[in-house]
C-alpha cells in the first residue's frame, strides 16, 4: 500500500494521503510523490478537477516529526529539504490551473493546514479541527502559512491563529472564511465529488482561464487586469469549448460537457 494513492475517475483526479496511523503526516518521499501527481494531473487531458483528501480520521498532521527531530542535519541541509522537497507541493499547486478541492476529512494541523489553504476550495467535515500549531513546537510556519492565512482571514485574525497555535473547529474556520462549506463526516466526500462533477460539467478551457485570471489579478492593478482579461476573452471565445458551451446554452441542453 502506497503512502499516497492516486486515481482518475470521471475527469476527477483524487490524491489521497495514506498514512492513517500517523494522521497522514508526510515524509519527504511522500511530498515528492504528491508534487509529481499534481503535475501529472495538470498534464492529463482526462483530468479537469483535482480532489485532495486524507485516509482514516485525519486530513494531514503536517510533516513527520522524525524529520524535525533529526538534529544531525545542518541548517543548510534543513533549508534544502524544505526547498527541494516540501515546497515542491505549493509550487506545483501554483502552476496548476485546474480547480483543486481539499476535502478536509479530519484534523489539518501545521503544514497539513498550509497544504489545505493552498487549494482553491476547501470543504471540511464537522469533526475536522484546524490549527497553525508551529508556535507550540517553537517553529515558524514552513509551508506558506504566513502568506496564505492573512489573505483568507485578514491580518489580525491570522496573527492570532499563528501566535496562539489554537485548534479551532470547522464551524469556526467557516466563519473566518477559511472554508467554503462544512458537512457531516459521512457526507463530506459525497458533497465534494458532487461539487467536482459540477465543475467538470463546465467548459474546461474557460474554467482554467478563469482560475488563471483570478490569481493573476491579485497581483495586478485594475487597468492591467482588464487588459489581461480582454486577451483571455479573445482567446477563449474561439475555442471548441466555448463554441460547444454556447450552443448547449442556446439549445438549453444540460449535462456533462464533452468538449472537443
Phi and psi in degrees as a GROMACS rama.xvg file:
@    title "Ramachandran Plot"
@    xaxis  label "Phi"
@    yaxis  label "Psi"
@TYPE xy
-80.6063  151.352  UNK-2
-69.8647  -13.9055  UNK-3
-142.574  120.838  UNK-4
-101.984  144.283  UNK-5
-139.731  132.093  UNK-6
-152.014  159.474  UNK-7
-125.827  124.912  UNK-8
-141.105  129.339  UNK-9
51.9102  46.2423  UNK-10
71.5157  8.37928  UNK-11
-115.035  122.486  UNK-12
-92.4541  132.202  UNK-13
-113.488  126.361  UNK-14
-108.816  114.789  UNK-15
-113.359  121.635  UNK-16
-71.3192  130.303  UNK-17
-131.627  54.9911  UNK-18
-126.916  62.9519  UNK-19
-58.9861  -29.8266  UNK-20
-68.9786  -17.3275  UNK-21
-112.964  18.9327  UNK-22
53.0488  34.6196  UNK-23
61.7448  29.1884  UNK-24
-59.7201  137.391  UNK-25
-100.147  146.592  UNK-26
-98.6654  170.944  UNK-27
-63.3942  -44.2953  UNK-28
-60.5481  -33.4322  UNK-29
-66.5513  -43.233  UNK-30
-71.1575  -29.6978  UNK-31
-62.1257  -44.296  UNK-32
-64.7944  -38.181  UNK-33
-59.6667  -50.121  UNK-34
-62.9206  -41.1955  UNK-35
-62.1784  -41.7465  UNK-36
-68.2975  -35.0887  UNK-37
-61.3418  -45.274  UNK-38
-68.7731  -33.6678  UNK-39
-64.1696  -43.9501  UNK-40
-63.9432  -39.4757  UNK-41
-60.567  -38.627  UNK-42
-83.9551  -13.4189  UNK-43
-86.9738  117.264  UNK-44
-67.0335  -14.7325  UNK-45
-85.8545  1.4507  UNK-46
-111.855  125.959  UNK-47
-116.55  -23.6181  UNK-48
-140.397  146.286  UNK-49
-120.271  131.535  UNK-50
-114.339  133.201  UNK-51
-119.299  128.402  UNK-52
-148.733  179.048  UNK-53
-120.835  155.855  UNK-54
-86.9208  151.686  UNK-55
75.269  -143.777  UNK-56
-93.4866  -5.97185  UNK-57
-124.502  153.601  UNK-58
-81.854  -63.4598  UNK-59
-166.023  128.504  UNK-60
-96.0886  15.8863  UNK-61
92.7492  -158.419  UNK-62
-74.0243  145.072  UNK-63
-58.7833  124.656  UNK-64
-65.0103  -17.1083  UNK-65
-62.4045  -27.2107  UNK-66
-71.9823  -41.9365  UNK-67
-64.9112  -38.6573  UNK-68
-79.6512  -5.64713  UNK-69
-79.261  96.0506  UNK-70
-88.0042  2.77874  UNK-71
-78.855  -19.248  UNK-72
-80.5018  142.9  UNK-73
-73.6304  168.102  UNK-74
-59.805  -38.3569  UNK-75
-66.0331  -41.7582  UNK-76
-64.6788  -38.593  UNK-77
-62.2474  -46.7237  UNK-78
-61.221  -40.9877  UNK-79
-65.1622  -36.9652  UNK-80
-62.1826  -42.0588  UNK-81
-62.1504  -50.4095  UNK-82
-68.2734  -43.5574  UNK-83
-90.0284  -13.0501  UNK-84
-124.974  -71.9139  UNK-85
-61.5357  -41.3044  UNK-86
-73.1188  -7.21318  UNK-87
-62.0939  -32.752  UNK-88
-67.8358  -53.5241  UNK-89
-62.3423  -34.2607  UNK-90
-70.3533  -35.495  UNK-91
-65.474  -44.2892  UNK-92
-61.7292  -35.2863  UNK-93
-63.8357  -28.3952  UNK-94
-91.0588  -9.06561  UNK-95
-85.3354  120.749  UNK-96
-103.533  13.0925  UNK-97
-94.8919  151.309  UNK-98
-60.0079  135.781  UNK-99
-121.945  122.074  UNK-100
-113.899  127.739  UNK-101
-93.8034  123.611  UNK-102
-101.49  96.7002  UNK-103
-86.3939  92.7897  UNK-104
-81.6317  -12.0512  UNK-105
-162.284  -158.483  UNK-106
-59.2709  135.853  UNK-107
-120.911  111.437  UNK-108
-129.298  140.357  UNK-109
57.6333  -126.835  UNK-110
-63.5308  -23.1348  UNK-111
-64.576  -38.1175  UNK-112
-70.5654  -41.4982  UNK-113
-52.2232  -46.7962  UNK-114
-61.2513  -38.9794  UNK-115
-67.683  -40.3648  UNK-116
-66.1403  -23.0464  UNK-117
-71.2894  -21.2875  UNK-118
-73.3919  160.909  UNK-119
-73.8795  -40.737  UNK-120
-130.335  148.007  UNK-121
-134.163  120.148  UNK-122
-113.885  140.804  UNK-123
-132.752  155.207  UNK-124
-82.0086  158.596  UNK-125
-63.1839  -22.7516  UNK-126
-85.8829  -8.02964  UNK-127
-72.0815  145.135  UNK-128
-128.919  149.274  UNK-129
-127.93  141.269  UNK-130
-154.827  135.503  UNK-131
-90.2659  80.8056  UNK-132
-91.0533  7.07832  UNK-133
-53.9734  -41.504  UNK-134
-59.4909  -28.8994  UNK-135
-72.2171  -18.3309  UNK-136
-114.361  17.7435  UNK-137
73.04  30.2918  UNK-138
-123.39  166.093  UNK-139
-100.077  152.613  UNK-140
-55.5547  122.787  UNK-141
-101.724  3.02148  UNK-142
-138.287  34.3936  UNK-143
101.592  -0.0953328  UNK-144
-60.2321  -37.8301  UNK-145
-68.6215  -21.7871  UNK-146
-90.7533  -41.0361  UNK-147
-77.5361  -47.7556  UNK-148
-62.8264  -45.079  UNK-149
-60.4845  -28.8767  UNK-150
-73.6856  -17.5206  UNK-151
-98.0588  -39.5458  UNK-152
-118.438  -3.55571  UNK-153
91.1832  157.385  UNK-154
-64.064  -48.7674  UNK-155
-61.665  -44.5556  UNK-156
-64.5024  -40.3301  UNK-157
-61.9954  -46.2666  UNK-158
-63.0844  -37.9636  UNK-159
-59.0644  -46.8104  UNK-160
-68.5887  -38.2568  UNK-161
-71.2175  -38.9244  UNK-162
-77.1304  -36.5009  UNK-163
-87.1799  -31.1947  UNK-164
70.1276  14.8324  UNK-165
-61.4616  141.577  UNK-166
-83.4183  128.708  UNK-167
-119.528  155.354  UNK-168
-76.2562  164.229  UNK-169
-61.6736  -38.3119  UNK-170
-62.4599  -40.7647  UNK-171
-67.4477  -40.37  UNK-172
-62.5138  -34.896  UNK-173
-65.4468  -44.0115  UNK-174
-60.0316  -36.1472  UNK-175
-79.0726  -12.515  UNK-176
94.5154  11.7147  UNK-177
-81.1608  -21.5618  UNK-178
-123.319  155.06  UNK-179
-88.6317  -32.2107  UNK-180
-162.75  157.705  UNK-181
-126.326  133.624  UNK-182
-130.89  156.763  UNK-183
-55.4113  147.502  UNK-184
-54.0743  -42.8243  UNK-185
-69.5492  -17.2999  UNK-186
-105.319  -6.80082  UNK-187
-59.5166  -52.5402  UNK-188
-68.8695  -33.6079  UNK-189
-59.6015  -48.3346  UNK-190
-67.2906  -36.6651  UNK-191
-62.9493  -47.0779  UNK-192
-74.8024  -24.8901  UNK-193
-65.8565  -42.7207  UNK-194
-64.627  -43.3735  UNK-195
-59.1551  -41.412  UNK-196
-64.4019  -37.709  UNK-197
-61.2509  -40.747  UNK-198
-71.3334  -36.4234  UNK-199
-67.9459  -18.9236  UNK-200
-81.3149  -7.19353  UNK-201
-89.5692  153.951  UNK-202
-59.8756  119.97  UNK-203
-64.9771  -34.4695  UNK-204
-65.9038  -45.7919  UNK-205
-63.3737  -39.1679  UNK-206
-58.3815  -46.3665  UNK-207
-69.7674  -38.6772  UNK-208
-67.9843  -34.1818  UNK-209
-63.8437  -43.2027  UNK-210
-61.5482  -46.6146  UNK-211
-61.4304  -46.038  UNK-212
-64.6177  -37.6581  UNK-213
-65.7852  -46.7461  UNK-214
-70.4951  -40.4351  UNK-215
-61.4245  -38.6507  UNK-216
-68.1081  -19.739  UNK-217
-64.7083  -18.9184  UNK-218
-109.843  7.03518  UNK-219
-119.65  156.522  UNK-220
-75.7606  164.586  UNK-221
-61.4378  -43.6148  UNK-222
-62.4047  -42.6716  UNK-223
-66.5551  -37.1947  UNK-224
-62.9325  -41.3604  UNK-225
-63.4802  -39.5975  UNK-226
-63.9437  -42.009  UNK-227
-60.4089  -46.5938  UNK-228
-69.833  -29.4058  UNK-229
-64.5576  -35.2527  UNK-230
-69.8938  -44.536  UNK-231
-59.1211  -44.0705  UNK-232
-62.1517  -42.5825  UNK-233
-61.0387  -37.0077  UNK-234
-75.7  -48.8703  UNK-235
-61.8334  -40.5052  UNK-236
-65.7557  -16.1839  UNK-237
-93.6694  -3.8526  UNK-238
-80.8868  156.876  UNK-239
-60.6865  -33.9426  UNK-240
-56.3246  -49.5926  UNK-241
-66.5649  -42.5  UNK-242
-61.066  -45.3001  UNK-243
-65.8646  -40.9651  UNK-244
-63.0812  -41.2181  UNK-245
-64.8848  -42.826  UNK-246
-62.1758  -43.3254  UNK-247
-61.3598  -41.1365  UNK-248
-65.3507  -45.0473  UNK-249
-63.8301  -34.4477  UNK-250
-92.5394  4.36417  UNK-251
55.5838  38.899  UNK-252
-87.8044  148.701  UNK-253
-128.528  171.581  UNK-254
115.756  -171.178  UNK-255
-64.3261  130.986  UNK-256
-73.7563  126.829  UNK-257
-99.2725  -23.7357  UNK-258
67.7522  -145.462  UNK-259
